[in-house]
Amino acid sequence: MGRPRKDKPHHSSGMYEYKATIGHTFDGKPIRKSFYSKTSKEAAKAKANEYIINTKVAEQTGEVYVTKESSFSVWAKKWLETYKKGNCKEHTYNYTYRTNVENYLIPFFGDAKLTNIKQIDIQRYFNEHKHLSSITLKRQKSILYSIFEEAIYNDLCIKNPVRNITYTSDKSAKIKKAYNQKQSDKVIAYAETALLTKGLGVYIILNTGLRRGELLGLMWSDIDFENKTLSVRRAIEPDTKGIPNDGELKTRSSLRTIPISEEFCKNLQRVPHKSQFVLAGKTQWGYTSIDGFNKQYKNFMKEMSEVLKIDYLSPHELRHTYGTVLREKGVDLYTISRLLGHSDSKVTETTYVHNDIEVLRERMGLSYNTVEISNTVPNL
């Protein structure tokens, strides 16, 4: 005997539909809701039963049960709690994800149902937020894409409306400056005279390209004076509590070993070991806090820029300087990328392409004038 004949989809969407009673109104009338499946009516019925069970469980536990009828704000908060909180650094969670979702995306899309948000609505959001930087818009697009992509996997919507979305920013890109080799050498020499006071951090960054957090997390045990190497193993960030663990870095590629010069080693050996951290500070764990470093850094750089008549650069611009000088010396971009701990060599290429032009100009015997100028590179 053959199998029973399978019913054909009878909904206009081409899907199987099953209607179930999910509750009753105040006066006792049944509340009916349709459930759909691409495979069979039984599968649609299974979804209905699952919905009823989950709704009853939610009523007992008080936990929000997200459905297709839920608003963008309900699902976005659930997405944050489920997919991001605890799965990334606290600082990243708060300032990359939660801030963008709560301050921008939820206020715009609010109580709109996930299934009612179309591509044109997403495009309208980006059209109306051109005042934000391109980096912020890129991040928000990525967040929105993930919110809807996970919604699809959870059967809350069928399509991702963020696909093929474009955006432009009216905000001028912030330009980061970098010293050329001659300027960098002057600042390094000046920092050498203040290694025991305020110049140690600047000296290390210009010789290694460390990020601020990596510098603060640097321990004496990370420096191999015999083999002349410096290992980057941890970082101190705004959300760091207590002693940072090895491996707590921006990305996996941030974990790296950097060759250092004999002169650099000799200068560091002159620095007394007041703590297990190279930049000894007043925290109970022996390292310098971010606020403490920023204050010390500003005092040194302000004094240095006045004495040498050289621009005041931020710690991140000193990191750019390290890469820029390496490029000026002819080091290939792949090697620079590894030394800086970039996750993608394309980032390095984008960052230091301006310096390539200056190097070519010098090698061709061309120059603007005799006045020293700073190389500039885009912000990361």
N, C-alpha and C positions, 0 to 999 in steps of 0.2 A: 504494500500500500504506500503510495507516494506521500510526501510531506504536505501539510496543509498549505493552502495557497496564502502567500504573504500579502497582507493589505498594502495598498499603495498609499503614499503620502497624500493626505487630503487637505492640507493647509495651503493657502495661496503662496506661501514662501517655499513650498516644495518640501516641507518638513512634516514629521508626524506630530500630531497634537493630542494631548490628553488633558482633560479638564478635571480638576479635583476641588473638593470643598475644603478650604483651608481654615475656616472659622465661621463665625456668625456675627451678625450685626446686633446692636443693642436690643432690637425688637425680635430677634430670633431668626432673621432671614439668613440663608446660607451665603457665604462669600466664596465665589468661584474664581479660580485662577487657572490659566492655561500653561502647560509645560510642553516643551518641544524637544525633538531629537531628530537627528539626520538619519539614524539607523532603523528604529522601529518604534511602534506605539508602546511596547513594553518598556523600552528604554526611557521614553517620556514619562511613563507611569512611575518608573523607579525614581526619576528626578523629583516627581511630585511627593512620593513617600519620604524621600530624603529631606525635602524642604520642610514637610510637616514635622518630622522628627527633630530636625535642627532648630526649628522655631520653638518647639516645646522645651528643648534643652536650654535655649537662650533665655526663655522666660524663667526657667528655674535658676540659672546661674547668674543672670543679669548681664552676660556678655553680649556684645552687639553681633548680630548675625547678618552678614552682608549678603544681599540678594541682588538680582537684576533691577529690582525696584529701588535699590539704595542710591543715594546721591553720590556725586563725585567726592564731596567732603568726607562722607563716611568711609568710602573705600580708600581714599588717599591717606586718611589717618590709620586705617588698618594696614595699608601697604607699608607705611613708615614703621609701625610697630613690629610687623612680621618680617619684612625683608631687609630693613636697614638697621633698626635699633639692636645693638649688640653684635652686629655683623661688620661693623666698621668702628674706627676710633670715635670716641665720644665727641671730640672736637669736629670731626668730619660730619658726624650725624647731625649735630646742631647747626653748623654753619654752612654746610653744603646741601643737606637734604631738608631738615625740618624748617629752616628759615625760608627756603624757596617755596616749599609746599604751603606753609601756614601764612606767610606774608604776601605771596603773589598768586599761587595757583588756586587755592581754596577761595580767597575773596573774589576771584574772577568767575570760576565755574560753579562754586557754591553748591546749591541743592539740585543742580541739573542731574538727571539720571544718566548713568554711564552710557546706556544704549541710545540716549537722545543727543549725545555730543558727537557732532560730525566733524569732518576734516575742515570745513569752512569755519567752524567755531574755533578750532585750534589755530588756524591761520589768522583769524581775527585777533586772537590773543597776542600773537607775535607782531602783528601790524600795529597794535596799540601800545606796545612796549618797546618801541625802537629807542627810547631814551636810556634803556639799560645797555650795559657793555656787551660786546659780542661774546665775551667769555661767559657772562651770566646767562645770556640767551641760549648759548650752546648747552650749558649745564641744565637749564630748565627744559629744553627740548628732550634731552636725555632722560630726565626724571619723568616727564610726561609719557614718553615712549615706554618706559619701564612700567609705569602705573597701569597703562592700558594693556601692555603685553601680558602682565601677570593676571590682569582681569580676564583676558581671553583664556588663559590656562585654567582659571577658576570658573569658567563657564558663565561669566558675568556679562560678557559682550562677545560679538562675533568678529569684528574688525578693529584694527588699530588705526584710529583717525590721525595719528601723528606721522604716518608714512607720507613721504614726499612733501613735507612742510619745509618752507624756506623762511629765512629771517635776515634782517639787516639791522645794523645798529647806527644810530645817529651820533652816538657818543664817540668822541675821538679816542683812539687807542692810546693808552698811557705808554710813553716811551721811556724805557730804561736806559740809563747811560752806563758806559764802561770805560775804564782807563785803557789807554794804549800801553804798550810795553814800557816805554820811557816813563810815563806817569806812574805806572804800577811799581816800577823799581824805586822811584822816589818815595812813594808811600811806604813800601816795605822797609826801606832804609830808615825812615822816620819812626816806624813802629818798632824797629829793633832797639831804638834808644829808650823805649818805654815798655819793654817786655815785662818788667817786674811791677808795672803799675796798670796803665790803661790800654797799652798797645798790643797785648798778647793775642786777643781775639782777632783783630784786624790782620795781624801778621800771619796767623794760621790760615784764615780764609783765603788770603791772597796767594798762599803757597800750596793750598790743597783743594780749594773750591768747595769746602764744606758748607752745607746749609746751616742756618743759625741753630736749629734744633740739634743737628748732628754735632756741632761744635760744643754746645752745652753738655751733651751726653758723652763727650770724648773723655776716656780714662787714660791714665798713664800706662796701664797694661795693654792698651790698644796700639801703643807705639813700640815698634821693634827697632831700637837704635842700632843694633848690630847689623841687621839686614836692611836697614833704612826703608821701612815701610810703615804706613799708618792705616789701621783697619777701622772702617766705619761699621759699627755694630748696633748702635742704639741712638735714639734722639729724645730730647725733652721738648714736649709740646704743651700748649695751654691746658690740656686735659691730663697731663702726666701727674700721677699721684705716687709719691714715694720714689723709690729707686727704679729707673726705667730698666726693663728687661732687654736682654740681647734679642735682636730681631725686630724690635719695635721701631720701624722706620717707615718712611713715606710709601715706598714700594719695595718689592723683592730685589729689584736691581739696585736699590740704594745700598744694599749690603755689599761692600766692596773693599778692596785693598789698594791703597795709593802709594806709589813710590815717592820717596822724599829725598831731598839732597843732603849731603854731608853737612853743609853749612846750616841748613834748617835744623838738623839733629843737634849740632853743637849749640845753637842758640837756645833750643828748648831745654837742653841739659843744664843751662844756667838758671832755669826757673825752679824755685824751691817747690817741693811736693807738700803743699799744705792740706791736701785732700787726695782721695783716689781719683778725683776729677781734675783734668788739666786746668780748667777755669774754675778754681776753687771759689766757693761762695759762702754766703751766710745762711743758706737753708740748712735744716737739721740733717740733711743727707750729704752735705758737703759740696753740692754743685751750685752754680750761680743761677738764680731765677731769671725768667725772661725779662721781667721788669728791671731787675738789677743789671742785667747785661745791657738792655736798651739805654739805661741812664749812663752807664760807663762808656758805651759806644758813642753816644751823642757828644759827650764831653771831649773824648779823644778826637773824633772826626771834625768837630767844630774848630778845635785848636789847630789840628793838622791843616785843614783847608785854608785857614787864615795865614799860617806860617808859610806854607808851600805855594799858596795861590792856586790850589787845585780844587776842583769841584768836590762837594760833599756827596758821597754816594751811600746808599743803603747797604746793609749786609748782603742782600740778594744781588745788588749790583756789583759788589765785590766778587761774588761767586761768578757772575757773568764775566767779570774782568779776567778771572783765572782762565776760563775757557777761551776768551777772546785773545789773550796773550799766547796761549798754546797754539791757537790757529795762526796767529801772526808769526809764530816760529816755524810754521809748516807742519804741525801735527795734524794727522788726518781726523776727520769728523767722527769716525767709529771709535777711535781711541779716546777722544775727548768725551764722547758720550758715555763710555765705560767709566772714565775717571770721575765724571760728574754724577754718575748714578742715574742717568736718564733711562726711562723704560723704553724709549723709542729714539733711535738715532735721528729720525725726522725732526724731533723737537730740537735737537742740537743744530741740525742744518738750518732750520728756520731762525733759530736764535742768533747764530753767528754768521749768517750770510752777508750781513753788512760789512763785517770785518774782512771778508774775502775781497770785496771791492777796494777797501783801503790798502790791503796787501798788494793787490794787482797794481794799484796806482803807484805805490812806492817802488815796486819792481820795474815799472815802466818809466820811472824817473819823473813822474808827474806829481804835482802838489798844488794845493790851493795857495798857500802863503807860508810864512815862517812861524805863524802863531800856532801854538799847540791847541788841538781840538780834541774833544772826547768822542770816542766811538759810541754809537747808540744802537741798542738792540731792542726788539719787542719784548714786552713783559710776558712771563709765563703764567 
